Amino acid sequence: MKLSGKKIGILFESDFYENEIFYYKYRFPEEGAEIHFLSRLWGQDKITFVGHEYKATMDCWESFENMSEGELSSYSAIIVPSGMVADRLRYTEDVTKIPPATQFLMRAFAHKKIVKGIICHGLWLVAPATNLVKGRKLVCHNNLIGDAKAYGAVYTDEDVVVDADLVSGRSGDHAHLFARKIIEILSKG
């Protein structure tokens, strides 16, 4: 198993793209990875999120909030999926502060050994912290090319783009190529 001993965190919320999320749910463990779906739980033990296309439900019981640095450093990859997940996660009660999910992503970016995966509209989560992608090559959904350029990123017209510890994918329909690249990178080191 290529990813035995590896831990992958996938940020999660309602309006998730079921085809993508269910692909990750089975594909990464198939290679031996331990996966964790992470969200804001708003003081609850778990939340049942509803998918976008088929209204499929999936429970989430793990939070990225208050995650220790030790626990964060135990992850091999953190993935921001496609669809409306990033838009929902960038909500903040205090508009003068960076949203908690973006703060978590900033912490992950500070760990160079953690692969950061952002696919499709996942790029929205970077909007409050554009320095994370400024000057870096990436791909995103065609609707977000202007956003990527406004963030100072170097838009690259490929289905999957790797820039050091950042892996980006064009759309949720490219999740298989995106996951394959992450598996390839994690299996090497």
Steps between C-alpha positions, in 0.01 A plus 500: 500500500656823379359724774526276804557719806388819320220718632287720271263773616216608273315820587125442495166682499156483341457538125793263448541342157412139576691341212822664616459444874394137464794440267743627767315307772587172328805574284740627765428215747541256210866608501519465879446863601302597807251773405330759717216728394547828686257787551364749752267315732350806670514331843325185379631142514426453130327667208328329211591681179296479180653463154436734210406278206316203652424632851694208645579537870825441682587548865801696620620474858849650483590867522805690379433766764732486799716234332840496666817555299604146586180355357517724191857390433384136503316560171669423170245699298217746551247528217255780423239338275292643217149642497349720766696350790760780499234771474317361803825455694616856444215630714612696805294650779743790534561662162815667635663159544615234255252209492597202719529266199737741326700532822528121504612499137762765581632275777517206256690714246756578771588127505695442180491122547118500480368480144228759451239399242257759363260404225247701301308753714709398803708803402231719658633404845826679412326836431564637853867394484610547140867498604469119519485475121661825386766422239413128500388294202151355527189403311140553607151493356466713188260729691780586745786581263448873563502436875823301476666782307366759746654294782835531323513131406642381169206334326615190310266341246540133597264258676735455798787730596773438758697788650719355778260410786191637320296273272207657318230354279272654240159366612329236707473293184881482505505356855641169373800675339542726803491205743739301282754784515467531878543123537808515277657782701423346841625157395840650413566649836 
